[in-house]
Amino acid sequence: MFDLTGGFLTEIIQEPMLWLFFIFFFLFIIVAYRVVKMLTRALIIAAISGFFPIFANFILGMPIPVTLENIFWFAITGTEIYFVYHILVGFGKIAEFFNKLFSRGKEKKVEKVIIVEKSKDKDEKEEGSG
């Protein structure tokens, strides 16, 4: 039978190191994507934070001097706040995971009671007309 992949599939099946290679490659792509996404958001936060002294001075009338040093300070501070927020959200997700993990057996089932008023009204009308 003709193999279009040039024997690549048979090599993957026979070589366990190739499996590890593809698993690490896949994980690398996922992690790299998330890091790039986070850094892109951090750059956007830095730009918005750096614009704050201009906004506060001209729109809100606050006496914040619009200097390059001030713009950089606000950009760096905004980025730091973003990373602290990101870390706290991560801790919250970890805590939520452990909470679900250790409280599975303690969940109480809540019975849902649904009352359908329309069917009661129809039944009463049918009894009255019959």
C-alpha positions, 0 to 999 in steps of 0.5 A: 500500500502507498504511504503518502506521509513517507513512512512518518506515521509508522515512525511515530508509532514505533518511536515513543520519543516522537510522541513526547516531542509532539506533546511538548511541541503542542504544550509549547504552542499553547503556553507561547500563545497565552504569554503573547496574549498576556503581553499584548494586553499588558502593552495595551494597559501600558498605553492606556495608563500612560495616556492618563496624565494627559486625560486627567490634566486636560479633561478632568482639570487635575494638576498632573504635569504632563512630562515624559517621566510622568507618562512612563511612571503611569504606564509602568504602574498600570502594567504592574497593577495589571500583573498583580491583578492577573496573579490574584485571578490565578490564585482565585482559580487555583482556590476555586479548583481546590474548593471544588476538589474537596467539596464534591461529596458535600454538595446538597441536591436542590430540588427544583419545583416548577409550577405551571399556572397555564395548565391549571387555568386550562384545566379549570376552564375545561371543568367549568364548560363541561 
